[in-house]
Amino acid sequence: MPAELAGAALAPDPAMAAPAAVLTAPLPINRCSPDSLTLLPGVGPVLAARIDAARRDGLVFRRAADLERVKGIGPRLAARLDTLVVYAPAATTPRDSAKSR
């Protein structure tokens, strides 16, 4: 091995890399995991965490305009995401059920 290569790290072979995850169906925006949110174009880990925090704070997404309430999502990104998400109701928790009694 040439001296200049001794101790050099080899770059991973792109052909050997695991395939990137691909969105194959609309995501249920009110129930999916933060990791799943990163499959959406324009949504990275930081924005996914903000969406998740908004859900935990009680925001239920019912339309694209609701997405704009999350810092970092404007009209353009909200419109882009609109066809990639499903605005199904959030999962009911036991605490939510007790509130409705």
DSSP file (Angstrom, degrees, kcal/mol; ACC not computed):
  #  RESIDUE AA STRUCTURE BP1 BP2  ACC     N-H-->O    O-->H-N    N-H-->O    O-->H-N    TCO  KAPPA ALPHA  PHI   PSI    X-CA   Y-CA   Z-CA
    1    1 A M              0   0    0      0, 0.0     5,-0.1     0, 0.0     0, 0.0   0.000 360.0 360.0 360.0 134.0    0.0    0.0    0.0
    2    2 A P    >>  -     0   0    0      0, 0.0     3,-1.5     0, 0.0     4,-0.7  -0.313 360.0-120.5 -61.0 146.2    1.4    3.4   -0.9
    3    3 A A  G >4 S+     0   0    0      1,-0.3     3,-0.9     2,-0.2     0, 0.0   0.837 110.7  60.6 -59.1 -36.2    2.5    5.4    2.2
    4    4 A E  G 34 S+     0   0    0      1,-0.2    -1,-0.3     3,-0.1     0, 0.0   0.709 106.2  48.0 -68.3 -17.4    0.1    8.3    1.4
    5    5 A L  G X4 S+     0   0    0     -3,-1.5     3,-2.0     2,-0.1    -1,-0.2   0.558  81.7 116.4 -96.4 -10.1   -2.8    5.9    1.7
    6    6 A A  T << S+     0   0    0     -3,-0.9     3,-0.1    -4,-0.7    -3,-0.0  -0.413  90.7   3.9 -62.2 125.5   -1.7    4.3    5.0
    7    7 A G  T 3  S+     0   0    0      1,-0.3    -1,-0.3    -2,-0.2     2,-0.2   0.410  95.8 139.0  80.5  -1.8   -4.3    5.1    7.7
    8    8 A A    <   -     0   0    0     -3,-2.0     2,-0.3     1,-0.1    -1,-0.3  -0.539  54.7-122.0 -75.8 139.7   -6.6    6.8    5.2
    9    9 A A        -     0   0    0     -2,-0.2     2,-0.4    -3,-0.1    -1,-0.1  -0.619  23.6-126.8 -80.0 138.1  -10.3    6.1    5.6
   10   10 A L        -     0   0    0     -2,-0.3     3,-0.1     1,-0.0    -1,-0.0  -0.687  21.6-119.7 -85.1 137.1  -12.0    4.6    2.6
   11   11 A A        -     0   0    0     -2,-0.4    -1,-0.0     1,-0.1     2,-0.0  -0.517  37.7-100.7 -71.7 141.2  -15.1    6.3    1.4
   12   12 A P        -     0   0    0      0, 0.0    -1,-0.1     0, 0.0     5,-0.1  -0.348  35.3-112.2 -63.6 144.1  -18.2    4.0    1.4
   13   13 A D    >>  -     0   0    0      1,-0.2     3,-1.9    -3,-0.1     4,-0.7  -0.680  18.7-145.6 -77.6 118.1  -19.1    2.6   -1.9
   14   14 A P  G >4 S+     0   0    0      0, 0.0     3,-0.7     0, 0.0    -1,-0.2   0.808  99.3  59.8 -56.2 -29.8  -22.5    4.1   -2.9
   15   15 A A  G 34 S+     0   0    0      1,-0.2    -2,-0.0    -3,-0.0     0, 0.0   0.757 106.0  48.1 -69.8 -22.4  -23.5    0.9   -4.6
   16   16 A M  G <4 S+     0   0    0     -3,-1.9    -1,-0.2     2,-0.1    -3,-0.0   0.546  88.8 109.5 -93.3  -9.2  -23.1   -0.9   -1.2
   17   17 A A  S << S-     0   0    0     -4,-0.7     3,-0.1    -3,-0.7     0, 0.0  -0.307  79.9-101.0 -69.2 150.2  -25.2    1.8    0.7
   18   18 A A        -     0   0    0      1,-0.1    -1,-0.1    -2,-0.0     3,-0.1  -0.436  47.5 -98.2 -66.8 144.0  -28.6    0.9    2.0
   19   19 A P        -     0   0    0      0, 0.0    -1,-0.1     0, 0.0     2,-0.1  -0.363  41.6-107.4 -64.7 143.8  -31.4    2.3   -0.1
   20   20 A A        -     0   0    0      1,-0.1     2,-0.1    -3,-0.1    -3,-0.0  -0.416  38.6-101.0 -69.0 145.6  -32.9    5.5    1.1
   21   21 A A        -     0   0    0     -2,-0.1     2,-0.4    -3,-0.1    -1,-0.1  -0.428  40.5-156.7 -67.4 143.0  -36.4    5.3    2.5
   22   22 A V        -     0   0    0     -2,-0.1     2,-0.5    -3,-0.1    18,-0.1  -0.971  18.9-119.0-127.5 137.7  -39.1    6.4    0.1
   23   23 A L        +     0   0    0     -2,-0.4     4,-0.0    16,-0.3    13,-0.0  -0.640  35.1 169.9 -74.2 120.9  -42.5    7.6    0.8
   24   24 A T        +     0   0    0     -2,-0.5    -1,-0.2     1,-0.2     3,-0.0   0.549  63.6  20.4-111.1 -11.9  -45.0    5.2   -0.9
   25   25 A A  S    S-     0   0    0     59,-0.1    -1,-0.2     0, 0.0    59,-0.0  -0.977  96.7 -78.0-150.8 156.8  -48.3    6.4    0.6
   26   26 A P        -     0   0    0      0, 0.0    59,-0.3     0, 0.0    58,-0.1  -0.294  50.2-122.6 -58.2 141.7  -49.6    9.6    2.2
   27   27 A L  E     -a   85   0A   0     57,-2.4    59,-3.3     1,-0.1     2,-1.4  -0.676  14.1-121.7 -87.5 138.2  -48.5   10.0    5.8
   28   28 A P  E >>  -a   86   0A   0      0, 0.0     4,-2.4     0, 0.0     3,-2.2  -0.669  29.1-161.4 -76.1  96.3  -51.1   10.4    8.6
   29   29 A I  T 34 S+     0   0    0     -2,-1.4    58,-0.1    57,-1.3     8,-0.0   0.724  83.1  51.3 -58.1 -27.5  -49.7   13.7    9.8
   30   30 A N  T 34 S+     0   0    0     56,-0.5    61,-0.4    58,-0.3    -1,-0.3   0.554 123.1  26.0 -87.7  -7.4  -51.4   13.6   13.2
   31   31 A R  T <4 S+     0   0    0     -3,-2.2    -2,-0.2    59,-0.1    -1,-0.1   0.590  90.2 104.9-129.9 -17.2  -50.2   10.1   14.1
   32   32 A C  S  < S-     0   0    0     -4,-2.4    -5,-0.0     1,-0.1     5,-0.0  -0.236  72.8 -99.7 -74.0 161.2  -46.9    9.2   12.3
   33   33 A S     >  -     0   0    0      1,-0.1     4,-1.7     4,-0.0     3,-0.2  -0.326  28.2-113.0 -74.1 157.5  -43.6    9.2   14.0
   34   34 A P  H  > S+     0   0    0      0, 0.0     4,-0.9     0, 0.0    -1,-0.1   0.865 119.6  56.8 -57.6 -35.4  -41.1   12.1   13.8
   35   35 A D  H >4 S+     0   0    0      1,-0.2     3,-0.6     2,-0.2     4,-0.2   0.898 104.8  51.2 -63.2 -39.1  -38.8    9.8   11.8
   36   36 A S  H >4 S+     0   0    0      1,-0.2     3,-1.9    -3,-0.2     4,-0.3   0.859 100.9  62.8 -65.5 -34.7  -41.5    9.2    9.3
   37   37 A L  H >< S+     0   0    0     -4,-1.7     3,-1.7     1,-0.3    -1,-0.2   0.808  90.7  67.0 -60.8 -28.9  -42.1   12.9    8.9
   38   38 A T  T << S+     0   0    0     -4,-0.9    -1,-0.3    -3,-0.6     5,-0.2   0.606  85.5  71.5 -70.9  -9.0  -38.5   13.2    7.6
   39   39 A L  T <  S+     0   0    0     -3,-1.9   -16,-0.3    -4,-0.2    -1,-0.3   0.693  79.7  94.2 -74.7 -18.2  -39.6   11.2    4.5
   40   40 A L  S X  S-     0   0    0     -3,-1.7     3,-1.9    -4,-0.3     2,-0.1  -0.530  91.9-103.3 -75.2 138.7  -41.6   14.3    3.4
   41   41 A P  T 3  S+     0   0    0      0, 0.0    -1,-0.1     0, 0.0     3,-0.1  -0.404 106.5  16.3 -63.7 133.0  -39.7   16.6    1.0
   42   42 A G  T 3  S+     0   0    0      1,-0.2     2,-0.6    -4,-0.1     5,-0.1   0.440 100.6 109.9  86.2  -0.4  -38.4   19.7    2.7
   43   43 A V    <   +     0   0    0     -3,-1.9    -1,-0.2    -5,-0.2    -3,-0.1  -0.926  40.7 170.3-114.0 111.8  -38.9   18.2    6.2
   44   44 A G     >  -     0   0    0     -2,-0.6     4,-2.6    -3,-0.1     5,-0.2  -0.349  54.2 -77.6-102.7-171.2  -35.7   17.3    8.1
   45   45 A P  H  > S+     0   0    0      0, 0.0     4,-2.0     0, 0.0     5,-0.1   0.858 128.1  51.2 -59.7 -37.4  -35.1   16.3   11.7
   46   46 A V  H  > S+     0   0    0      2,-0.2     4,-1.8     1,-0.2     5,-0.1   0.947 113.7  42.5 -67.9 -47.8  -35.6   19.8   13.1
   47   47 A L  H  > S+     0   0    0      1,-0.2     4,-2.4     2,-0.2    -1,-0.2   0.879 112.4  54.5 -67.2 -36.9  -38.8   20.5   11.3
   48   48 A A  H  X S+     0   0    0     -4,-2.6     4,-2.4     1,-0.2    -1,-0.2   0.901 107.6  50.8 -61.4 -40.2  -40.1   17.0   12.1
   49   49 A A  H  X S+     0   0    0     -4,-2.0     4,-2.5    -5,-0.2    -1,-0.2   0.873 109.4  50.8 -65.4 -36.6  -39.4   17.7   15.8
   50   50 A R  H  X S+     0   0    0     -4,-1.8     4,-2.3     2,-0.2    -2,-0.2   0.899 110.4  48.6 -67.5 -40.3  -41.3   21.0   15.5
   51   51 A I  H  X S+     0   0    0     -4,-2.4     4,-2.1     2,-0.2    -2,-0.2   0.928 113.0  48.3 -63.0 -44.6  -44.3   19.3   14.0
   52   52 A D  H  X S+     0   0    0     -4,-2.4     4,-2.4     1,-0.2    -2,-0.2   0.904 110.8  50.4 -62.8 -42.3  -44.2   16.6   16.7
   53   53 A A  H  X S+     0   0    0     -4,-2.5     4,-1.7     1,-0.2    -1,-0.2   0.899 108.8  52.4 -63.4 -40.1  -44.0   19.3   19.4
   54   54 A A  H  <>S+     0   0    0     -4,-2.3     5,-2.5     2,-0.2    -1,-0.2   0.901 109.6  49.2 -62.7 -40.4  -47.0   21.1   17.9
   55   55 A R  H ><5S+     0   0    0     -4,-2.1     3,-1.7     1,-0.2    -2,-0.2   0.927 110.0  50.4 -63.8 -43.7  -49.0   17.8   18.0
   56   56 A R  H 3<5S+     0   0    0     -4,-2.4    -1,-0.2     1,-0.3    -2,-0.2   0.805 105.8  57.6 -64.3 -28.3  -48.0   17.3   21.6
   57   57 A D  T 3<5S-     0   0    0     -4,-1.7    -1,-0.3    -5,-0.2    -2,-0.2   0.450 130.1 -95.7 -81.3   0.0  -49.1   20.8   22.4
   58   58 A G  T < 5S+     0   0    0     -3,-1.7     2,-0.4     1,-0.3    -3,-0.2   0.420  73.8 146.1 105.9  -0.9  -52.6   19.9   21.0
   59   59 A L      < -     0   0    0     -5,-2.5     2,-0.5    -6,-0.2    -1,-0.3  -0.567  29.0-164.2 -72.2 126.2  -52.4   21.1   17.4
   60   60 A V        -     0   0    0     -2,-0.4     2,-0.6    30,-0.0   -30,-0.0  -0.960  16.2-135.1-110.8 123.3  -54.5   18.8   15.2
   61   61 A F        +     0   0    0     -2,-0.5   -31,-0.1     1,-0.2     3,-0.1  -0.676  37.5 157.6 -81.6 119.9  -53.7   19.3   11.5
   62   62 A R        +     0   0    0     -2,-0.6     2,-0.3     1,-0.3    -1,-0.2   0.563  66.2   5.8-115.2 -17.2  -57.0   19.4    9.5
   63   63 A R  S >> S-     0   0    0     23,-0.1     3,-1.3     1,-0.1     4,-0.7  -0.959  83.5 -91.4-159.4 168.0  -55.8   21.2    6.4
   64   64 A A  H >> S+     0   0    0     -2,-0.3     3,-1.0     1,-0.3     4,-0.8   0.845 119.4  63.3 -57.9 -36.2  -52.7   22.5    4.7
   65   65 A A  H >4 S+     0   0    0      1,-0.3     3,-0.7     2,-0.2    -1,-0.3   0.819  94.7  61.6 -60.7 -29.9  -53.1   25.9    6.4
   66   66 A D  H X4 S+     0   0    0     -3,-1.3     3,-1.6     1,-0.2    -1,-0.3   0.831  94.4  62.4 -65.0 -31.1  -52.7   24.3    9.8
   67   67 A L  H X< S+     0   0    0     -3,-1.0     3,-1.9    -4,-0.7    -1,-0.2   0.829  91.0  67.5 -62.4 -30.8  -49.2   23.2    8.8
   68   68 A E  T << S+     0   0    0     -4,-0.8    -1,-0.3    -3,-0.7    -2,-0.2   0.610  83.0  73.8 -67.3 -11.2  -48.3   26.9    8.5
   69   69 A R  T <  S+     0   0    0     -3,-1.6     2,-0.5    -4,-0.2    -1,-0.3   0.593  80.6  87.4 -76.3 -10.1  -48.7   27.2   12.3
   70   70 A V  S X  S-     0   0    0     -3,-1.9     3,-2.2    -4,-0.2   -19,-0.1  -0.797  93.8-110.1 -91.7 127.3  -45.4   25.3   12.6
   71   71 A K  T 3  S+     0   0    0     -2,-0.5     3,-0.1     1,-0.3   -21,-0.1  -0.344 105.3  29.0 -57.4 127.8  -42.3   27.6   12.5
   72   72 A G  T 3  S+     0   0    0      1,-0.2     2,-0.6    -4,-0.2    -1,-0.3   0.288  96.1 101.4 103.0  -8.5  -40.5   26.9    9.3
   73   73 A I    <   +     0   0    0     -3,-2.2    -1,-0.2    -6,-0.2    -3,-0.1  -0.939  47.1 173.2-112.4 115.5  -43.5   25.9    7.2
   74   74 A G     >  -     0   0    0     -2,-0.6     4,-2.7    -3,-0.1     5,-0.2  -0.423  50.9 -81.3-106.4-174.8  -44.8   28.6    4.9
   75   75 A P  H  > S+     0   0    0      0, 0.0     4,-2.2     0, 0.0     5,-0.2   0.861 126.0  52.7 -58.1 -38.2  -47.5   28.5    2.2
   76   76 A R  H  > S+     0   0    0      2,-0.2     4,-1.9     1,-0.2     5,-0.1   0.947 113.9  40.4 -67.0 -48.3  -45.3   27.0   -0.4
   77   77 A L  H  > S+     0   0    0      2,-0.2     4,-2.4     1,-0.2     5,-0.2   0.901 113.8  54.6 -67.7 -39.6  -44.1   24.1    1.7
   78   78 A A  H  X S+     0   0    0     -4,-2.7     4,-1.4     1,-0.2    -1,-0.2   0.917 109.9  47.1 -59.2 -43.0  -47.6   23.6    3.1
   79   79 A A  H  X S+     0   0    0     -4,-2.2     4,-0.6    -5,-0.2    -1,-0.2   0.884 111.5  51.5 -65.6 -38.2  -49.0   23.3   -0.4
   80   80 A R  H  < S+     0   0    0     -4,-1.9     3,-0.3     1,-0.2    -2,-0.2   0.873 114.1  43.2 -65.6 -37.1  -46.2   20.9   -1.4
   81   81 A L  H >X S+     0   0    0     -4,-2.4     3,-1.9     1,-0.2     4,-0.7   0.699  91.7  87.5 -81.0 -19.8  -47.0   18.7    1.6
   82   82 A D  H >< S+     0   0    0     -4,-1.4     3,-0.6     1,-0.3    -1,-0.2   0.840  92.6  41.5 -53.0 -41.7  -50.8   18.8    1.2
   83   83 A T  T 3< S+     0   0    0     -4,-0.6    -1,-0.3    -3,-0.3    -2,-0.1   0.541 111.8  58.2 -84.3  -5.1  -51.0   15.9   -1.3
   84   84 A L  T <4 S+     0   0    0     -3,-1.9   -57,-2.4    -4,-0.1     2,-0.3   0.452 101.9  58.5-103.3  -2.1  -48.4   13.9    0.7
   85   85 A V  E <<  -a   27   0A   0     -4,-0.7     2,-0.5    -3,-0.6     0, 0.0  -0.884  67.4-139.3-127.2 159.1  -50.2   13.8    4.0
   86   86 A V  E     -a   28   0A   0    -59,-3.3   -57,-1.3    -2,-0.3     2,-0.7  -0.969  11.9-146.1-115.3 131.2  -53.6   12.6    5.3
   87   87 A Y        +     0   0    0     -2,-0.5     3,-0.1   -59,-0.2    -2,-0.0  -0.277  40.6 155.2 -93.9  48.9  -55.3   14.8    7.8
   88   88 A A        -     0   0    0     -2,-0.7   -58,-0.3     1,-0.1   -27,-0.2  -0.364  53.7 -86.7 -69.5 154.9  -56.9   11.9    9.8
   89   89 A P        -     0   0    0      0, 0.0    -1,-0.1     0, 0.0     3,-0.1  -0.220  49.3 -98.8 -61.5 154.3  -57.8   12.6   13.4
   90   90 A A        -     0   0    0      1,-0.1   -59,-0.1    -3,-0.1     2,-0.1  -0.351  48.4 -88.6 -68.6 154.4  -55.1   12.2   16.0
   91   91 A A        -     0   0    0    -61,-0.4     2,-0.4     1,-0.1    -1,-0.1  -0.412  46.0-117.4 -63.2 138.1  -55.1    8.9   18.0
   92   92 A T        -     0   0    0     -2,-0.1    -1,-0.1    -3,-0.1     3,-0.0  -0.642  27.7-156.0 -81.7 132.1  -57.3    9.3   21.1
   93   93 A T     >  -     0   0    0     -2,-0.4     4,-2.0     1,-0.1     3,-0.4  -0.686  30.7-109.1-101.4 160.5  -55.5    8.9   24.4
   94   94 A P  H  > S+     0   0    0      0, 0.0     4,-1.9     0, 0.0     5,-0.1   0.863 121.6  56.2 -56.2 -35.0  -57.1    7.8   27.6
   95   95 A R  H  > S+     0   0    0      1,-0.2     4,-1.4     2,-0.2    -3,-0.0   0.886 105.9  50.4 -64.2 -38.6  -56.6   11.4   28.9
   96   96 A D  H  > S+     0   0    0     -3,-0.4     4,-1.2     1,-0.2    -1,-0.2   0.888 108.6  52.4 -65.0 -39.6  -58.6   12.7   25.9
   97   97 A S  H  < S+     0   0    0     -4,-2.0     4,-0.3     1,-0.2     3,-0.3   0.883 106.4  52.9 -64.3 -38.6  -61.4   10.3   26.5
   98   98 A A  H >< S+     0   0    0     -4,-1.9     3,-1.0     1,-0.2    -1,-0.2   0.845 104.3  57.1 -66.7 -33.3  -61.7   11.5   30.1
   99   99 A K  H 3< S+     0   0    0     -4,-1.4    -1,-0.2     1,-0.2    -2,-0.2   0.830 101.6  56.0 -65.6 -32.2  -62.0   15.1   29.0
  100  100 A S  T 3<        0   0    0     -4,-1.2    -1,-0.2    -3,-0.3    -2,-0.2   0.514 360.0 360.0 -82.7  -3.0  -65.0   14.3   26.9
  101  101 A R    <         0   0    0     -3,-1.0    -1,-0.2    -4,-0.3    -2,-0.1   0.474 360.0 360.0 -84.5 360.0  -67.0   12.8   29.8
